Amino acid sequence: MITDSYFYLLAVPAVILVGIGKGGFAGVGLLSVPLMALAVPPMQAAAIMLPILMAQDLVGVWAFRRDFSVRDLKLLLPSGLLGLVAGYVFVREVPNGAILILVGLIATLFVGWQIARWGVGKGHVASDAAVAPAAIWGTATGFTSFVANAGGPPFQVYMMPRRLPPRVFAGTSTLLFAVLNYVKFPAYVQLGLATSENLLTSAALLPLAIASISAGVWLVRRVPEESFYRIVYGLTLAVGLKLVWDGARELAIF
C-alpha cells in the first residue's frame, strides 16, 4: 500500500469527489485522476481508482437495473469497447509525459465544454439515437475511460441532446461504464497496473468512497449547485493546466 502522506493529501479529496459525483453532482469525479496524478503517474492513479469505481458500479447497476436505454447501449457499447482498445494501445506505446498532457487536456476541455453548456438554452428538441454520433462519442468515451477514468464528458456530449428521463439517463450511464470498467480491468492487469500496492491502496480508500456517496446526497440538498460546480471546475482547470505543463516539461517541449 502507498504510505506517502502527500499522495493521501491529494487522494482523499479525489476519492471524496468521486463519491460526491455518484451521490448527485455528476461530473465532479473527473477531477479524481488528474488530482492524484500530481502525486503518482496518471495510469497508476487510474489503476487505484478503477477497483473503487467497479465496487460502486455494482451498487449502481442494481439501483438502475430497470431504467436504461437499450437502443443507446447497443449503439455505444461496440464503439466504447473499440475506444478501450485504442486507449490500451496508446498507454502501452507512449511515454508518461504524453499521458500527463492528455489527462490534463481532458480536464481542461471538459471545463470549457461545461462553460459552453451554461450558455445553451433548454428549449432544444430531443435528438434521436444515431449510429454516427454514437460511434464517434462512444469511441471517445472508451478511450478517455481507459486513459483517465474520464469517459463522462464525451458520453454526456452524445447523451445530453437525447433528453432522456433522468433515471434512464443515469441508468444508461451506469450500465455502460460498468461494462467498460470491468472489461478494462484485465488490460490494466496485463499492463502491470493491478499491483498489490495499488490494490491495497484502493481497498484502503474504498470505505471513504462509499461514505462519500451519502455525503453527495446530503450536499445536493443543501449546497447551491452553481456555486459548488464553479469551485470544482475552477480546481479542475487549474489541475489540468498543471498536468499539461508537467507533461510538456517531462517531454522537454519547453
C-alpha positions in Angstrom: 0.0 0.0 0.0 1.2 3.5 -0.7 2.3 5.2 2.5 3.4 8.7 1.2 1.4 11.3 3.1 1.5 13.7 0.1 -0.3 11.1 -2.0 -3.2 10.8 0.5 -3.3 14.6 0.8 -4.5 14.5 -2.8 -6.1 11.1 -2.9 -8.6 11.7 -0.1 -10.3 14.7 -1.7 -10.1 12.9 -5.1 -12.0 9.9 -3.7 -14.5 12.1 -1.9 -15.2 13.9 -5.2 -15.9 10.5 -6.8 -18.4 9.7 -4.1 -20.0 13.1 -4.3 -20.3 12.7 -8.0 -22.1 9.4 -7.6 -24.3 11.0 -4.9 -25.7 13.6 -7.3 -23.1 16.1 -8.5 -22.4 14.4 -11.9 -19.1 15.2 -13.5 -17.1 16.3 -10.4 -15.4 12.8 -10.2 -13.4 13.7 -13.3 -11.0 15.7 -11.1 -10.0 12.5 -9.2 -7.4 11.1 -11.6 -5.8 14.5 -12.5 -5.6 15.4 -8.8 -4.0 12.1 -7.9 -1.7 12.4 -10.9 0.0 15.3 -9.1 1.5 12.7 -6.7 1.7 9.4 -8.8 1.9 8.6 -12.6 -1.5 9.1 -14.2 -2.0 5.5 -15.1 -1.2 4.4 -11.5 -3.8 7.0 -10.3 -6.4 5.5 -12.8 -5.5 2.0 -11.6 -6.1 2.9 -8.0 -9.4 4.4 -8.8 -10.7 1.6 -11.0 -11.5 -1.0 -8.3 -13.3 1.7 -6.4 -15.4 2.5 -9.4 -16.1 -1.2 -10.0 -17.4 -1.6 -6.5 -19.6 1.5 -6.9 -20.8 0.0 -10.3 -22.3 -3.0 -8.6 -24.5 -0.8 -6.4 -25.4 1.4 -9.4 -26.3 -1.5 -11.7 -28.7 -2.9 -9.1 -30.2 0.5 -8.5 -30.9 1.2 -12.2 -31.5 -2.4 -13.4 -34.9 -1.4 -14.9 -34.0 2.1 -16.1 -31.8 2.3 -19.1 -32.0 2.9 -22.9 -31.4 -0.4 -24.7 -31.1 1.4 -28.1 -28.4 3.8 -26.8 -26.4 1.0 -25.1 -26.5 -1.1 -28.3 -25.0 1.9 -30.2 -22.5 3.0 -27.6 -21.1 -0.3 -26.3 -19.3 -1.5 -29.5 -17.7 1.9 -30.1 -16.9 2.2 -26.4 -15.1 -1.2 -26.5 -13.2 0.0 -29.6 -12.2 3.1 -27.6 -10.8 0.9 -24.8 -8.6 -0.9 -27.3 -7.3 2.4 -28.7 -6.7 3.6 -25.1 -4.7 0.4 -24.3 -2.5 0.8 -27.4 -2.0 4.5 -26.5 -0.9 3.8 -22.9 1.3 0.9 -24.0 3.2 2.9 -26.6 3.5 6.5 -25.4 5.7 7.9 -22.6 4.3 9.1 -19.3 4.7 12.8 -20.3 2.3 12.4 -23.2 -0.2 10.7 -20.8 0.1 13.6 -18.4 -0.6 16.1 -21.2 -3.6 14.0 -22.4 -5.1 13.8 -18.9 -4.6 17.5 -18.4 -6.2 18.3 -21.8 -9.2 16.1 -21.0 -9.7 18.0 -17.7 -9.4 21.5 -19.3 -11.5 20.7 -22.3 -14.2 19.3 -20.0 -14.3 22.6 -18.1 -14.5 24.5 -21.5 -17.4 22.3 -22.6 -19.2 22.8 -19.3 -18.8 26.6 -19.6 -20.2 26.5 -23.1 -23.2 24.4 -21.9 -24.1 27.1 -19.3 -24.9 29.4 -22.2 -27.1 26.9 -24.0 -30.8 27.2 -23.5 -33.1 24.3 -22.5 -35.5 24.6 -25.3 -33.8 22.3 -27.8 -35.7 19.4 -29.3 -34.5 16.0 -28.2 -32.4 14.2 -30.8 -32.8 10.5 -31.8 -30.3 7.8 -31.2 -28.0 7.8 -34.3 -25.2 5.5 -35.4 -22.6 8.1 -36.5 -22.6 10.3 -33.3 -22.7 7.2 -31.1 -19.7 5.7 -32.9 -17.7 9.0 -32.6 -18.6 9.8 -29.0 -18.7 6.1 -27.9 -15.1 5.6 -29.1 -14.1 8.8 -27.3 -15.8 7.6 -24.2 -14.0 4.3 -24.2 -10.6 5.9 -24.9 -10.8 8.5 -22.2 -12.3 6.0 -19.8 -9.2 3.8 -20.3 -6.6 6.5 -20.0 -8.1 8.5 -17.1 -11.4 7.0 -16.0 -12.8 10.1 -17.6 -15.4 8.8 -20.1 -18.2 11.1 -18.7 -17.6 14.2 -20.9 -17.8 12.5 -24.3 -20.7 10.3 -23.1 -22.6 13.5 -22.0 -21.9 15.2 -25.3 -23.8 12.3 -27.0 -26.5 11.7 -24.4 -27.5 15.3 -23.3 -29.2 16.1 -26.6 -31.2 12.8 -26.2 -33.3 14.5 -23.4 -34.0 11.1 -21.7 -35.7 11.0 -18.4 -33.2 11.5 -15.5 -33.3 7.9 -14.3 -33.0 6.4 -17.8 -30.0 8.8 -18.4 -28.4 7.7 -15.2 -29.1 4.1 -15.7 -27.7 4.1 -19.2 -24.6 5.8 -18.0 -24.2 3.3 -15.1 -24.6 0.2 -17.2 -22.3 1.5 -19.9 -19.5 2.4 -17.6 -19.9 -0.8 -15.5 -19.2 -2.8 -18.6 -16.3 -0.7 -19.7 -14.7 -0.7 -16.2 -14.9 -4.5 -15.9 -13.7 -5.1 -19.4 -10.7 -2.8 -19.0 -9.6 -4.3 -15.7 -7.8 -7.3 -17.3 -6.0 -4.9 -19.6 -4.8 -3.0 -16.5 -3.6 -6.3 -15.1 -1.7 -7.0 -18.4 -0.1 -3.6 -18.3 1.2 -4.3 -14.8 -1.0 -1.7 -13.1 -3.0 -4.1 -10.9 -0.1 -4.4 -8.4 -0.6 -5.4 -4.8 0.4 -1.8 -3.8 -2.3 -0.3 -6.0 -5.0 -2.8 -4.9 -4.3 -2.4 -1.2 -4.4 1.4 -1.7 -7.7 1.1 -3.4 -9.0 -1.1 -0.6 -7.9 1.5 2.0 -9.7 4.3 0.1 -12.9 2.3 -0.7 -14.8 2.9 2.6 -14.2 6.7 2.2 -15.6 6.5 -1.4 -18.7 4.6 -0.3 -19.3 7.1 2.6 -18.9 10.0 0.3 -21.9 8.9 -1.8 -24.1 9.7 1.2 -22.2 13.0 1.5 -23.0 13.8 -2.1 -26.7 13.1 -1.5 -26.6 15.4 1.6 -24.7 18.2 -0.3 -27.2 18.1 -3.3 -30.0 19.0 -0.9 -28.1 21.8 0.9 -25.4 23.4 -1.3 -26.2 25.7 -4.2 -25.4 23.7 -7.3 -23.9 26.5 -9.4 -21.5 27.6 -6.6 -20.3 24.1 -6.0 -19.7 23.4 -9.7 -17.8 26.7 -10.1 -15.4 25.8 -7.3 -14.8 22.2 -8.6 -14.5 23.3 -12.3 -12.0 26.0 -11.2 -9.9 23.4 -9.5 -10.2 21.0 -12.4 -9.0 23.7 -14.8 -6.0 24.5 -12.6 -5.0 20.9 -12.1 -5.5 20.2 -15.8 -3.2 23.0 -16.8 -0.6 21.9 -14.2 -0.6 18.4 -15.7 -0.2 19.8 -19.2 2.8 21.8 -18.0 4.3 18.9 -16.2 3.9 16.6 -19.2 5.4 19.2 -21.5 8.4 19.6 -19.2 8.9 15.9 -19.0 8.9 15.6 -22.7 11.2 18.7 -22.9 8.8 20.5 -25.1 9.7 23.7 -23.3 
